């Protein structure tokens, strides 16, 4: 019997329930068990005497974040902002009991802001991971400039949770859990309520950026702890997709602890301390000396920024599309076309139940970044684009699709548009 498809959008305006007290003990116990292998240490700064309500902003490395946060907030319960795919994967009832608020990534969700306000107004803790996705190479991502405004609007103390080791234990490009990665967390009251009132939005944003800035590989190297997982480099080629020696894109491959270019043969070894060493001096002699993995990543970003600046960046390809309108089911929408250029995203497809194709457009100004996945539920690389009532999961059907590059371009286009507001974004002729 064919499964009935539910197309009713998720109720974004439903008031989030308080975290069920009966769920607290299982959550704390399970979180404690999940963090034992990393020998989690939690440091508390300016937290003495602080009681709800308050706003919590956390770094976002990996799924481990969701186990550490409840322990850092012990003995208090909290509400958590969560993407709808989690609701669909684990069940809406269970997520509601855990105190989760559903939203979609990189959209302007007015209903979410109202629900966040309801949480703090009733005297509870609200937890938000403002990066809105896991770290690609263990470094902090861009943060929305609206955070300072949100803090002023809520008028409660602001707390940050700075987590270390979560990415190193299970990076998004290869989720295999690595032994040897330590877990270390610092929870800090950054602003009292009176300090929030006295600070400007810019001052709050600057403090948040500083508090949530991190570099996992630098922290690992400074603390000299080894990760001996034999296949530790496999999957990294999706993030470090461009060879710095020959400049070829999408030519990188990895096996065990080695990363290499299939076009020119340049090869690097990832050490147990998370550093890169060039294995073939003859091939790597003119290559930028990317010992530190995030340096390679930022070099790639600069390459994309150059294409945006000279207006030559563009992507146009056939894609497979699935939509997630609610917490019930994904809907297969078949084949469509994705265009990404100086005008933003254009996604052309046939919506479920419709007879004709239509195109959704997402302007650069509306998206400061884009959600990316390297192997989403075993289906490979994908990005998501969201409206208020639907999220579209987009998978490539052609070569030349790399989510890291698309993310760089989205962020560059957003920044370029802000800086050059009076310069029209037209393609290079």
N, C-alpha and C positions, 0 to 999 in steps of 0.2 A: 504494500500500500504506500502510495506516494506521500511523503511528509508534507503537511500543510505549512506554507510559508507565511510568516507573520511580518507584515509590513508597517505595523503601527509604530510610529516613532517613540523613542524613549521619553518618558515624562520628565523633562528637565526641571520642571517647576515644583515637583513633589518635595515637600519638606523632608530633609534627611532625618531619620530616626537617630536617637542617641545610641552609642555603642552599647549593645546588650551586656548587662553586667555578668550574665551567665557565660558570655563568650570570653571574658577577660582572662580567667585562669587558664583555659586551654591556649589562648593566644600567647600569654606570657611563657607558659611551659614549653610550647612548641618552638617559640622564638629562642628561648634559652638553649634548647637542644640543638637547633640549627646553627647556632653561633659557637658551639663548643670547639669545633675543629679549628676555628680561627683564633681561639683564646681571646675573645673580645674583651677589650678594656674600654670603660666609659668614664670620661672626665666631665665634671660639671662645674661651670664657671658662672658666677652671679645668679645661680639658681636657688640658693637658700631662701626659703620663705615664699617663693613664687607659687601662686595657686591660680587655677583657671579663673577666668578665660584668658587665653593668649594665642597668638598666631605663631606657628612653627614653619620655618622654611628649611628644607633639607637638600643636601647634595643628592644627586641621582646617578648611581654607578651601575646597579644591578638589582636583581630581585631580592638580594640579601638586605637591601635598604628597608624592606617592609618587615623584616624580622628584628632589625636593630632598633628601629624607631620606637616600637612599643616598650622595649626594655629601657631606652633612654628616658622615656616619659613616665616610667613606673614611679608611683602607683596610680597615676591618673589614666583615665580613658580618653579617647580622642575620636574625632571624625577625620577621615582621609579623603582627599580628592583623588579620584581614580578614573582612568580611561575606560570606556565602555567595553572594550575587548575583555577586560578582566571580569566584568559582570557576566558577559556571555560565556566565558571559559569556566568560571567557577559557580555560576548561578546567582541571579539577582538577590534571592532571599538571603543567601549566605553573606553576600557582600553588604547587604543592608544591615545584617546583624553585627557585622564588623565595623559599622559606622561609616561606610563609604558613600561619597557623593559622586554621581556619574557625570562625566563631561566628555568632550571631544577635544583633541589636541590642536593647538594653533588656530583657534577660532575665538571670536569675541563673544563670550557666553555670559550675557547679562543675568540669566537665570542662576548661573553658578555663583556669581557675585552676591546675589540676593540670598541664596542659601548659605553661603559662607557667613554672611552677616547674621542670619538667624542662629547659626551655631554659636558664634561668640556672644550674641545678645542673650542667649539662654544660659550662658556661663560655662561653655565647653571649650575644648582645645580644637583648633583647626590645623591640620597638617597639609602642607602643599609642597610638592617637589617642582619648583618653577622651571627647571631645565626641560621638563616634560618628555625626556627620553634618557635612555642609558648613555653613559659616556662611550664615545667611539674609540678613543685611545687613552682613556684614563685622565682626560683633562676637562676642565669645566667648559660648559657651553654658554651661549648667549642667554641672557636673562631678559624677560620683558620689562620695559620701563615703567609699566603700570604697578609694579610691586610697591613702590613708595606711596603711591596714591591709595592702594589697597590698605596699607598699614595705617595711614591717616584716617581712612574711612571707617575702619574697624575700631579704632581708638582703644586698643588693648596692647599689652606688652608684646614685643617681638623677640622670638627665640630662633636661633639657627642650630642645625645639627650638621656638623662637618664630619663625614664618614671617610675612613681610609681603609684600603685593602679590599673593599667589596668588588671593585672592578678587577683587581688582580686575581681574585679568587675565581671569577667567572666572567670574563669579558664577553661582550655582546656578540662578537664575531666567532666565538667558539666557546659555548657555554659549559664545556666539560669542567668540573670543579677541580681546581688545582690545590694540591696540598702544599703547605709552606707559606701561603699567604696569611698574614696576620690581619686581624680586624681591630681597628682603633677608632674611637668616636669621641668627639667633643661637643657637648651641648651647652650653649651659651645664651644667656639673656642679653641680647644686643641693646635693646631699648626698654626701659620701663615705660609705663603708660605716660608719665609726665614727660619723659624724654622724647617719645613719639610726638607728643603735642608740640614740643619746643623745636623739633628738627624740621628742616625743609624736606620736600620730596627728593630733591637731588642728594641731600646729605644721607637720607635713609637708603636710597639706591646705592650710593657709593659704599656705605658700610656693608650692605648685603652682598654686593659683588666681591668685596674683600673677604668677607666671612665664608663665602661659598666657592672661593677659588681653590683649585687643587691640581696636582700633577702626580698621578699615582706612580709612574715610573721613576720620577725623581725621588719620591718618598721611599720607594723600595730600595733604590740604589743608596740613598743616604743611610738607611737602616740595615743595609747589607744582608737581607734575607733572600735565600735562594728559592726559586720555583723550578723544580726538576722535572715537571711534566714533559715527557718526550716529544709530544706533538704541540708544543706551546706556540709555534708560529703558524700552525694551520688555521686558515681563516683570515689571517692578518692581511692577506693579499686583497681582500675586498675593501679594506680601509686604505692601505698603501697601494693604490691601484695604478700608479704611474711610476715608471722607472726613472729615477733621477739621473741615470747615466745616459740613456739614449732618448729619453723623453717620451717613449711610447706609452700610451694609455691602455689599460685593460690587459697588459701583457704579463703582469706579475702572477706568480704561482708560489705555493709553499708546500713543503713536505717535512714532517717532523719539526725540527727547530730551525730549518733553513728557509729563506725567502729568496726567490730568484726571478730574473726576467727571462721569459721564453723567447724574446726577440733578440737580445744582444748577449745573453748569458751571464750578465752581472749577478753576483750571488752574495747574500749576507747571512750571517748566523746570529740567531737570537740567543744571547747568553742566559744563564740561570738567574742573573741579576737584572734581566730585562733590557739589556743594551744590545746594540747591533754592531757587529764587526764584519768588515768586508773580507770575504774569503779568497777572492781572486784579484790580487793587486793589479794584474795586467789589464783586467776589464774595468776595474773601479778607480783607476788612477785619476781620472778627471771628474769623478763623481763627487757631489757635495758630501761632506763627511757627516752623514746622519747617524751618529752614534745613539742619539736620543730619539726614540720613536716619534714623539710629538713634533719634533723638528721637521721630519719628513712630511707629516700630516699638514703642518702649517705651510710648507713649501708648496704642496698640492693646492692648498687654498689660494695661495698667491698666484698660481698659474690660472686658476679659474677667475680670480679677480681681474687679471689682465685681460681675459676674454670678455668679461663684462665691461671693463673700461673702454676697450676698443670696439665694443658692440658686435662682437663676432660669436658670442655664445648662443647656442641653440640646440634643442633636442626635439626630434620628431619621430615617433615610432609607434608601432602596433603594440598594444598591451592587453592583458587579461584583467578583468575588473570584477571584484566582489564587493558588495555593499553590506554595511552593518547599521541598519536603521534603529536597532534596539538591543536589548540584552537577551534576545531570544535566539536569533539565528543570523548567519551570513546568507546573502542571496547572490547566486552566480549570475552576473550580467553579461558574460561572454566577452567578445573581443571589442575593443574600442581603440581610440587613438589619443596619445598624450603628446602635447606640444608644450615645451618649456623654452621661453625666450625672454627677451627684454620686457615683454608685456606681461610676464607671469606665466601661470599654468592655464592651458585650455584642454579640457578633458571631454572628448566626444564619444558618446555611447548611447545605447538604447536602455532607458530605465525600465525596471521590471513593471510589466503590465502596460507599457506604452508601445505604440506601433512605429514611431519614428524616432530617429536619432535627435539628440539635442546636445548642446555644448555648455559645460560649466566653465566659468572663468574665475581665476583667483589672481587678483592684482598683486604686484610686489609689495605695495604698501600695506596690504592686509595680512601678510605672513612674514614674521621676523625669522622663521625657520620652518622646517618641514619634518614630520616624523618619518624615521627610516628604520628598516629592519634588514638584517643580513641573511636570515633564513627563517622567515616567519612560518612557524608551525610546519617546518619541513618543506615549504613551497619555494624557498629561495628568496632573493632580494625583493623588497617591495617598498613603496612609499605610500603614505595615506594622505588623502585630501578630504577635508570635512566641510559640510555645511552645518547649519544649526541642527538639522534633523537626520543627517546621514553621514556616514564615513565610508569612503571608497578606498579599498585596498587594491593597489595597482602593481601588477607583475609584468615584467618585460617579455615580449615575444620575439625580440630581435637583439642582436649584439649592440654594444655601445651604451648600455644602461648600467650606471653605477650609482648607488644611493648616496655615497659619500660626496661624489661630484655634484649631484643634484642638490644636496644639502648646502654645499659651499655656494653654489650659484644662487639659491634662494636667499641665503643670508647676505650675499654680496649685492644682489639686486635690491633688497630691502634697504641696505645702507646707502647704496648708490642713489636710490630714489630720494632718500632723506637729504643727502648732501647736495644733490643736483636737482632741486625741485623745479627750477626754471629751465632745465635742459630736457627736451623731449627724448624719450627712450625709443629710438628708431634703430633698426638693424643696419649693420654696416653694408654699404652697397658694394 
